[in-house]
Structures are given as structure tokens and as C-alpha cells.
Amino acid sequence: MRPGKEDSVTRSIGTRRNVEWREDVKTVGPIPHDPKRIANRTPVRGERTPTAAAERPSLSLPVNVLFLDHTAAESGGEIALLNLVRHLDPRKVKPIVVFGAEGPIVEKMSPFADTRVLPLPAVVGGTRKDALGFASLLRVRAALIALIYVWHLVFFIRRNNVDIVHTNSLKADLLGGIAGRLSRRLVVWHIRDRIDDDYLPRSVVRAFRILSRWIPHFLIANSQATLRSLHLPPSQSSTSIPSGIYFDRQRSVVHDGTHARIQSNRGAEPGGIFQVGLIGRICPWKGQHIFLRAAALVHKRFPNARFVIVGSALFGEVEYGREVRLLPKHLGIADLVTFTGFRSDVPEIISEMDLIVHASTTGEPFGQVIIEGMAAGKPVIATNGGGVPEIVEDGKTGILVPMGDVQAMAAAICRVLADPALARDMGIRGRKRVRDYFTIEQTARKVEAIYQQMISPS
């Protein structure tokens, strides 16, 4: 690109660009416009409003898909997005990824997609998801800033010849969904949060259940539990595409996937040390306090058990993180518990564990760490809520326990530690289940199939 062509660009690193918000901005490295790429505007089958006819791309070229997320923090949904983009077939999908803020995922995403940072002002981007909803949008200043951001997204979508807008977070659903509709492009909402009042405020739940019927052309949910939480009306139609993948014309469950890794050879010898791990963001509903109280009970029967908590507090949950770190001393197990802080080498951490524990006190939308543990051949103890029962076969690949039940969790951990043959068999069956249903390659192929159905409805 000749000097002077990168107008309003504040920084460029590889394929990453941080672009100032100006209506006359010329985005860096836009996909060249091809007048043959977009067919005549025709309504997409299944559209909810007659005024929202979307432009339909030609099948002869890869589909330009804009993935939008309000944050680039290394959290579950963003890691899942990274894994998905990495495994999309470039012959079918040309990804453009836009984040509303800087973060570690930006650097990790850049080798795999045209990656941009279009800064979302803190008054909107810093709003916690439990404060979203109509009331937050009605605040005048926040509403005005959100509206400006939406219009800049509209310009970005048009200038970069985007065919499908694929949103990856609740804030992105609102901002990107509206921008996609205004741009007359197809919109996919990828819902990774259960839209229920045990997980989000009631006002947020009501708002998203209503908007989910009108904004997206297609809904992807990361579990059946997540899809059910939207309370959508019964489907009227479904479709099967040539690849053999069968799904509804307007919604589908696509479980997040992982790599089926080689099983580690670790196993505690009689009298050896048992490593029991919990991996995830440190926050109240992830249940680190439940895990530690269960650990204190397990220690009475298995004094050679050690307990590892992997993760750090994010999104304003530092105070809970401090409380959790003090709890082992109060329980008399301070010497048995290790806090690793945030770790990016989760597969290596899992390989050192004998048992993986999931302790969420609220139904988890999915449970990425669970499938990663199963992929490594580890038995899993998990709480029975949300999308977790879709992953863990109770008594076969792991043990399900009631949410918030310290006694039941301790008993399940003791059962596995006391029976090495059971632990080994659960690990073997768990790994097979991941290979059959939860690989990242399967996830990517299903998403590609949804794009194909959207742009060429029969």
C-alpha cells in the first residue's frame, strides 16, 4: 500500500489494525470489491421482517464473514471464537475479526484472520453483562455512543464487502446485530450465555428473548440448555444440506469443540500424590469456594491428595479472588492447595492432573474445560446444570453432582480416587466421546454448513 493510503490508522501490527472512529475513515486492507460477488437483493427465506432483505453472496467465492466481539480478554467465549476461526476452511470462509478492545486474543487471532480493533468506548464496552438491557440502552449518553458505534460498524461492513455478520457476545449481539440489519447483511447470533434469570438479571433476559426473535437471521447456541433458555417459538421448518448435517433453518446447537489430545500417562501410584484440579475464571458462580470446602473433606480420607486452582479473577471479581485465596488457611489445608493464577498452557496443566473438577453453582452454558479434560483422558466430576449433562455421561465419562453440594462433590472425588480402574475407564470413555461429538473440526464444519444454508436457501 502506498504511503498516505492508511488514513486514520493509529497502529498496525501484522494483520491487526486499530482504527479511529471517523466517518471518512478508510479501513486498512479492505477486501477488494467485486461487483459480481453480491447478487441482486432478495429476501432470505425465514426472515422475520419484510424490510430486512439481505444481500446474498455468490457461491463461487469464499463468504466474507465479520466476527464481532466486544472484548479480546482471554475468556471462554473469546477462546472458543479463536478456535473456531483457526479451523474454518479458507476456501469457504474469509474471516474478518473485529474486537471492541485490545486484549491477548487480538495477537493470537492475527495469524488466522484479518483482525481489527475498533475501540468501543468504556461507557458501553465496560458495562457488565448483568447490567445490559433496555434500561442501560435508554441512558442518553450510552445510547448515543452505542448508536455512533453502530453506524461506524455499518460503514465498516459495507466498505469491507461483508456478507455475514457473526456476533460472539451479548454486547456484540446488540451492536453488531443492528449494524448488520441496517447494512442489509445476514446476521448470526452465536449465543454462549444462558439467557435465564439465574444467570442474568430479569430485565436482560426479557430484552434478549424478545430481540432474539427479530434481529438475527440465524441463532447458534453452544448447548441445548442455552437454546432452551431463549424460549423461542416452535420451529416451522428444517433443512439438510449435502454434507449430511441436519438443522433448523433459523437455529441450531453447535457445541464448542476441542482437540482430541493424546492421553497422558500420568496416574498416581499406590501411596502417591493425587492431583485434583479446577480450571476457570475465579468468580463466585464458578464455585471455587465449593471446591475448596470439598477438598477439606477429601483430605480427611486421602491425605495424599493435592488441589490445584487454575485461573484468575476478571471483570471486577478481584474481591472474591482474595476471599478464595484466604479460604484454604481457614479450612486448614493451606499447604495442600496451589493457586497458579492465569495459565495459557491449559493442556499441559490438565496432563498433570489425575482428576478434573467442575464446580459451577449456576448452570454452565457449556463447559469447555470439561471437554478438554475428557479429551486428555481424565475422569471428570461436574455439577449437574446447564449444558454440562450434554457433555458428561453420569457414571460413564464422569460423575455429576448437584450444584452447590459440598458433601456430594467430596464423595464423588473420593469415589474416583479410591478406584483407579474406574478412573481409567472413565477417561477412556470420555476421550472417545470427545472424538465422536466434540472436536473443533466438527464445530467448524457445522458453522460452515450454516453459512452455506443461509446464502443458498433451497
C-alpha positions in Angstrom: 0.0 0.0 0.0 1.4 3.4 -1.0 2.1 6.0 1.7 -0.9 8.1 2.6 -3.4 5.3 1.9 -3.8 4.2 5.5 -5.9 7.1 6.6 -6.8 7.5 10.3 -4.8 4.4 11.3 -3.2 4.7 14.7 -1.4 1.4 14.7 -0.7 -1.6 12.5 0.7 -5.0 13.7 0.7 -7.7 11.1 -3.0 -8.0 10.1 -4.2 -6.1 13.2 -5.3 -2.6 12.9 -6.6 -0.1 15.4 -8.8 2.4 13.5 -10.0 5.7 14.8 -13.7 6.4 14.6 -14.3 8.9 11.8 -16.9 8.7 9.2 -14.3 9.4 6.5 -12.0 6.6 7.7 -10.6 4.3 5.0 -10.1 0.9 6.6 -6.7 -0.7 6.2 -6.5 -3.5 3.7 -10.2 -4.0 2.8 -11.2 -7.0 0.8 -11.3 -5.7 -2.8 -14.8 -5.0 -4.0 -16.0 -7.5 -6.6 -19.3 -6.4 -8.3 -20.0 -10.0 -9.1 -19.8 -11.1 -5.6 -23.2 -9.8 -4.4 -26.3 -10.9 -6.2 -29.4 -8.9 -6.6 -31.1 -8.2 -3.3 -33.7 -10.8 -2.5 -35.4 -11.7 0.8 -33.8 -14.5 2.7 -36.1 -17.4 3.5 -37.2 -17.3 7.1 -36.5 -13.6 7.6 -38.7 -12.1 10.4 -39.4 -8.7 8.9 -40.1 -7.9 5.2 -37.9 -4.7 5.4 -34.8 -6.6 6.3 -34.0 -8.2 3.0 -30.3 -9.2 3.0 -27.8 -9.2 0.1 -27.0 -12.7 -0.8 -23.4 -13.6 -1.8 -22.4 -15.7 -4.8 -21.4 -19.3 -4.1 -18.4 -19.1 -6.4 -16.3 -17.3 -3.8 -15.5 -17.7 -0.1 -18.1 -16.0 2.1 -16.8 -12.8 3.8 -17.8 -13.2 7.5 -17.3 -10.5 10.0 -16.9 -11.9 13.5 -17.6 -9.3 16.2 -16.8 -9.4 19.9 -16.8 -6.5 22.3 -13.7 -7.8 24.2 -10.5 -9.6 23.5 -9.9 -10.8 27.0 -8.8 -14.4 27.3 -12.2 -15.7 28.4 -14.2 -18.7 27.4 -16.3 -17.2 24.6 -13.3 -15.5 23.1 -11.1 -18.6 23.2 -13.9 -20.5 21.6 -14.1 -17.9 18.8 -10.3 -18.2 18.3 -10.5 -21.9 18.0 -13.4 -21.7 15.5 -11.7 -19.1 13.2 -8.5 -21.1 13.2 -10.3 -24.2 11.8 -12.6 -22.7 9.2 -11.9 -23.7 5.6 -10.4 -20.7 3.8 -11.9 -22.0 0.6 -15.3 -21.5 2.1 -15.0 -18.6 4.6 -12.8 -15.5 4.6 -12.9 -14.2 8.2 -12.6 -10.6 9.3 -12.5 -10.3 13.1 -13.3 -7.1 14.9 -12.8 -6.6 18.7 -14.1 -3.7 20.7 -10.9 -3.5 22.8 -7.3 -4.6 22.9 -6.5 -7.9 24.6 -4.4 -11.0 24.3 -6.8 -12.7 21.9 -6.0 -10.0 19.3 -2.4 -11.1 18.9 -3.4 -14.8 18.9 -6.1 -14.2 16.3 -4.0 -12.1 13.9 -2.2 -15.0 12.1 -5.5 -16.6 11.2 -7.7 -13.7 10.1 -7.8 -10.1 9.1 -8.0 -8.8 12.7 -9.0 -5.2 13.7 -9.6 -3.3 16.9 -12.4 -0.8 16.6 -12.4 0.7 20.1 -15.7 0.5 21.9 -16.0 3.4 24.4 -15.9 2.3 28.1 -19.3 3.7 28.8 -20.7 0.9 26.6 -17.9 -1.7 26.5 -17.3 -1.6 30.3 -20.9 -2.3 31.1 -21.2 -5.7 32.8 -23.5 -8.1 31.1 -25.6 -8.3 34.2 -26.4 -4.6 33.6 -27.4 -4.9 30.0 -30.9 -4.5 28.7 -33.3 -1.7 27.7 -32.6 0.4 30.8 -28.9 0.6 30.1 -29.6 1.5 26.4 -32.0 4.2 27.5 -29.3 6.1 29.3 -28.9 9.0 26.9 -25.1 9.2 26.8 -24.6 5.5 26.5 -27.4 5.2 23.9 -25.8 8.0 21.8 -22.3 6.4 21.9 -23.8 3.0 21.1 -25.7 4.5 18.1 -22.5 6.1 16.8 -20.6 2.8 17.2 -23.4 1.0 15.3 -23.1 3.4 12.4 -19.4 3.0 12.2 -19.9 -0.7 12.1 -22.3 -0.2 9.2 -19.6 1.7 7.3 -17.1 -0.9 8.1 -19.4 -3.7 6.9 -20.1 -2.0 3.6 -16.5 -1.0 2.9 -15.2 -4.5 3.6 -17.8 -6.2 1.5 -19.1 -8.3 4.4 -21.7 -11.0 3.6 -22.5 -12.3 7.1 -22.1 -10.6 10.5 -21.4 -13.3 13.1 -21.6 -11.9 16.7 -19.9 -13.6 19.6 -21.1 -11.9 22.8 -24.2 -10.3 24.3 -23.0 -6.7 23.6 -21.8 -7.7 20.1 -25.3 -9.3 19.5 -26.9 -5.9 20.1 -24.4 -3.6 18.3 -23.4 -5.9 15.5 -26.9 -7.3 15.0 -28.4 -3.9 14.5 -25.5 -2.8 12.3 -25.9 -6.0 10.2 -29.6 -5.3 9.7 -29.0 -1.7 8.8 -26.4 -2.9 6.3 -28.8 -5.4 4.8 -26.5 -8.2 5.6 -27.2 -11.6 7.1 -26.8 -11.7 10.9 -25.8 -14.7 13.0 -26.0 -14.5 16.8 -23.7 -17.0 18.5 -25.2 -17.3 22.0 -22.7 -18.5 24.6 -24.7 -17.4 27.7 -27.8 -19.0 29.1 -30.5 -16.3 28.9 -32.1 -17.1 32.2 -32.7 -15.2 35.4 -30.5 -17.5 37.4 -27.6 -16.3 35.2 -28.6 -12.8 34.1 -30.9 -10.0 35.5 -34.6 -10.4 34.6 -34.6 -7.3 32.5 -31.7 -8.5 30.4 -33.4 -11.9 30.0 -36.6 -10.3 28.8 -34.8 -8.0 26.4 -32.7 -10.7 24.7 -35.6 -13.2 24.4 -37.5 -10.5 22.5 -34.6 -9.3 20.4 -33.6 -12.9 19.5 -36.8 -13.3 17.5 -36.2 -10.2 15.4 -32.6 -9.3 14.9 -30.7 -12.4 13.9 -31.4 -14.4 10.7 -29.9 -17.4 12.4 -29.2 -18.4 16.0 -26.3 -20.6 17.0 -26.4 -21.8 20.7 -23.5 -23.6 22.3 -25.8 -26.1 24.0 -29.4 -27.3 24.1 -29.6 -25.7 27.5 -28.6 -22.3 26.1 -31.1 -22.6 23.2 -34.0 -23.6 25.5 -33.3 -20.6 27.7 -34.3 -18.3 24.8 -37.9 -19.6 24.9 -38.2 -19.4 21.2 -41.5 -20.5 19.5 -41.6 -23.9 17.9 -39.7 -24.2 14.6 -41.7 -24.4 11.4 -39.0 -25.7 9.1 -35.7 -27.5 9.0 -33.2 -28.4 6.3 -30.5 -30.9 5.4 -27.5 -29.9 3.3 -25.3 -32.1 1.0 -22.7 -32.6 3.8 -25.3 -34.6 5.7 -25.6 -32.0 8.5 -29.3 -31.5 9.5 -30.5 -28.5 11.3 -33.3 -26.0 11.7 -33.5 -23.1 9.2 -33.2 -20.4 11.8 -31.4 -22.0 14.8 -29.0 -24.7 15.7 -27.0 -26.1 18.6 -23.3 -26.2 17.7 -21.2 -27.4 20.7 -17.8 -25.8 21.0 -15.0 -28.2 20.2 -11.5 -29.1 21.2 -8.6 -31.2 20.0 -8.7 -34.9 20.8 -5.3 -34.9 22.5 -3.0 -37.8 23.2 -3.8 -39.3 26.6 -1.2 -38.6 29.2 0.5 -41.5 31.1 0.1 -39.8 34.5 -1.5 -41.9 37.2 -1.0 -41.9 40.8 0.8 -44.9 42.2 -0.5 -46.5 45.4 0.5 -44.2 48.2 1.5 -41.5 45.7 0.2 -38.0 45.2 -3.2 -37.4 43.6 -3.6 -34.1 41.7 -7.1 -32.8 41.6 -7.6 -29.6 39.5 -10.3 -27.0 38.9 -9.7 -24.7 35.9 -11.5 -21.5 35.1 -12.1 -17.9 35.8 -12.2 -17.2 39.6 -15.7 -15.8 40.3 -18.5 -16.8 42.7 -20.6 -18.8 40.3 -17.6 -20.9 39.2 -17.6 -22.4 42.7 -14.0 -22.3 43.8 -15.3 -21.9 47.4 -17.3 -25.1 47.0 -14.3 -27.0 45.6 -12.1 -25.9 48.5 -14.6 -27.0 51.1 -15.0 -30.3 49.3 -11.2 -30.6 49.3 -11.0 -30.2 53.0 -13.4 -33.2 53.4 -11.4 -35.3 50.8 -8.2 -34.6 52.7 -9.5 -36.5 55.7 -9.8 -39.7 53.7 -7.0 -39.1 51.2 -4.2 -37.1 52.9 -2.0 -37.6 49.8 -4.5 -35.6 47.6 -3.4 -32.1 46.4 -5.6 -29.5 44.9 -4.9 -27.0 42.2 -6.9 -24.0 41.2 -6.0 -22.5 37.8 -7.3 -19.1 36.8 -7.6 -15.5 37.9 -10.3 -13.1 38.6 -11.7 -11.0 35.7 -14.4 -8.5 35.2 -14.4 -6.8 38.6 -14.3 -10.0 40.7 -11.0 -9.3 42.5 -12.6 -9.2 45.9 -13.9 -12.8 45.6 -10.5 -13.8 44.3 -8.9 -12.5 47.6 -11.5 -14.3 49.7 -10.9 -17.6 47.9 -7.1 -17.4 48.4 -7.7 -17.0 52.2 -10.1 -19.9 52.5 -7.6 -22.8 52.4 -5.9 -21.4 55.6 -9.3 -21.1 57.3 -10.0 -24.7 56.3 -6.6 -26.0 57.5 -5.5 -27.1 54.0 -3.3 -24.2 53.0 -0.3 -26.5 52.4 -2.4 -28.7 50.1 -3.7 -26.1 47.7 -1.9 -24.3 44.8 -3.2 -21.3 43.1 -1.4 -21.0 39.7 -3.1 -17.7 38.5 -3.9 -17.4 34.9 -2.2 -20.0 32.6 -2.4 -20.2 28.8 -1.0 -23.7 28.7 -4.2 -25.4 29.9 -3.5 -28.7 28.0 -0.2 -29.1 29.9 -1.9 -28.3 33.2 -4.6 -30.9 32.5 -2.0 -33.5 31.6 -0.6 -33.2 35.1 -3.9 -33.8 36.8 -5.5 -37.1 37.9 -9.0 -35.7 38.1 -10.7 -32.6 36.7 -13.4 -30.9 38.8 -16.1 -28.5 37.5 -17.9 -26.8 40.4 -20.2 -24.1 39.0 -23.0 -23.1 41.3 -25.2 -21.9 38.3 -25.9 -23.9 35.2 -22.9 -23.5 32.9 -23.9 -22.7 29.3 -21.5 -25.3 28.0 -18.3 -26.4 29.8 -15.1 -26.1 27.6 -12.8 -27.2 30.4 -14.8 -30.4 30.8 -14.3 -31.5 27.2 -10.7 -30.6 27.4 -10.3 -32.8 30.4 -12.1 -35.6 28.7 -10.1 -35.2 25.6 -7.0 -35.8 27.7 -8.4 -39.0 29.1 -9.2 -37.6 32.5 -12.2 -38.5 34.7 -14.4 -35.5 35.4 -16.5 -34.5 38.4 -19.0 -31.8 37.3 -22.1 -30.1 38.6 -25.4 -31.1 37.1 -26.8 -28.0 35.5 -27.0 -26.0 32.2 -25.2 -27.7 29.3 -23.0 -30.0 31.3 -25.3 -33.0 31.2 -25.0 -32.8 27.4 -21.3 -33.5 27.8 -20.8 -35.8 30.8 -22.5 -39.2 30.8 -23.0 -39.7 34.5 -21.2 -42.8 35.8 -19.6 -43.4 32.4 -17.3 -40.5 31.5 -17.5 -38.8 34.9 -19.8 -38.1 37.8 -22.5 -35.4 38.0 -23.3 -33.9 41.4 -25.9 -31.3 42.5 -24.8 -27.7 42.2 -23.5 -26.2 45.5 -23.4 -29.6 47.3 -20.1 -29.8 49.1 -20.8 -33.3 50.5 -21.7 -34.8 47.2 -18.7 -33.3 45.5 -16.3 -34.6 48.1 -17.9 -38.1 47.9 -17.6 -38.2 44.1 -13.9 -37.1 44.3 -13.3 -39.8 46.9 -15.0 -42.5 44.8 -12.8 -41.8 41.8 -9.6 -41.6 43.8 -10.4 -44.9 45.6 -10.9 -46.8 42.3 -8.1 -46.4 39.8 -9.8 -48.8 37.4 -12.9 -46.7 37.4 -10.9 -43.5 36.8 -9.1 -45.2 33.9 -12.3 -46.4 32.3 -14.0 -43.1 32.6 -11.0 -41.4 31.0 -11.1 -43.8 28.0 -14.8 -43.4 27.5 -14.6 -39.6 27.9 -11.9 -39.4 25.3 -14.0 -41.4 22.8 -17.0 -39.2 23.5 -15.0 -36.1 22.6 -13.7 -37.7 19.4 -17.3 -38.6 18.5 -19.1 -35.4 19.3 -16.9 -32.5 20.5 -13.9 -32.0 18.2 -13.1 -28.5 16.9 -13.2 -29.8 13.3 -16.8 -30.9 13.8 -17.6 -27.4 15.2 -16.1 -25.6 12.2 -17.8 -27.9 9.6 -21.2 -27.3 11.2 -20.7 -23.5 11.2 -19.6 -23.6 7.6 -22.8 -25.6 6.8 -24.9 -23.0 8.4 -23.3 -20.3 6.3 -23.9 -22.4 3.2 -27.6 -22.8 4.0 -28.0 -19.1 4.7 -26.6 -17.9 1.5 -28.2 -20.5 -0.7 -31.6 -21.5 0.8 -33.5 -24.0 -1.2 
